[in-house]
Amino acid sequence: MKISDEIKGDVAIIHLEGKVMGGPDATMFHGKLHELVNSGKKKVVVDLGKVEWMSSIGLGMLISALTTMKNNNGELRLSNVTKGIQSLLTITRLVTIFETRDTIDEAIKSFKG
């Protein structure tokens, strides 16, 4: 998995690419998320548009990220959710927990204030 981030205004965007399988990927992702939270970011978008495949551990990684954001009075959105990940979210009923948007810009606009 490759991970990169960018800041647009007061929103941090984490781009994931490749296969998301947990393990070292989860460590890297959580390190980046905590770095952003510790720098004061309260709004995070996780861009999944280039994710080829995600394991259940990868899904757990997203759940943990959502929990981290909520525990720090922040918000998390998923953008560019692929059909495969959308199916995974639907099957696990997590589709009701995550806020998803078709594009990064739509995700950014969905934040309050």
N, C-alpha and C positions, 0 to 999 in steps of 0.2 A: 504494500500500500504506500502511496505517496501522499503527503499532507503538505498543504501550504495555507497561508492565511493572508488576508488583506483587511484593511479598515476602510469603511465608507461612512463618513460622518461619525456617528456614535455607535455604529453597528460593526461587529467583527464577523468576518466571513471565513469559515474554515472549509477549504476545498479538499475533498477526499478523492483519490483516484486509484483504480485497480481493484484488487480483491481485499475485502475487509474481513479479517478472520480472528481478531482478538490477539492475545499474547503480546508480542512486541508492538503490534499496531495499537492495541488498547493503551499501552503505556505511553506511547508517543502522542496519541490523541488526547489523553487525559492531561498529559504534561502541557500541551498547547492550550487546552481549555483553561486549566488552572492559571497559566501565565496570563491569559486574557482577563480572567476574573480578577486576579490579583492586581492587574493594572487598571481596574475600575470598569471594565466592560460589563454591561448588564443586558445587552442584546446581542445574541449570537445566532448566525445562520449557518447551518451545516449543508454544504452543497454536495449532493450525491449524484450529480449528472454524469460523472465519469467512473462511477463504481460499477465494476463488471459483475461482482458477486459479493454476497454478504452472508456470513455464517450466523448461527444463533448467538454466538459470542459477540460478533460484530453488532448485532441487534442490542445485546446487553450493554455494549459500549454506549450506544445512543441513549438507552434508558438511564444509565449512570450520568451521562452528560446533562440530560433533562433534570435529574435530581440535583446535580451540582448547581445548575443555574437557579432552580427554584429555592434551594437552600441559601443562595446568595442574593435573593430578591431579584433575580434576573429572569430572562425569557429566552427560549430557544425555538427556532423554526427549522424545518427541513425544506430544502428546495431542490428542484430538478429530480424528484423521486422517480426512479426508473420503474418500469412495469414489474420487474422481478421483486424489487424492494417493496413496492406498493402491495403486491400479493402477500409478501411476508408480513407486512404490517396488518393486512386484512385478516389473514389466517390466525395470527396471534392476538387479534383484537386490539392491537396497539394503535390502530388507525384512529381510535377515539382519544388517545392520550397525546399524540403528537400533532402539532399544527404544521401542515404542509402547504407549500405554495408551488406553483408551476415554475416560477423563475426567481432568481435572487432578488431582482427589483421588487417583485410582488411581496416577497418575504420581508424585505426591508420596510416597505410601506405598511405592512400589517402590524408593526409594533406601535404601541400607544405612545403618543407624544414624541 
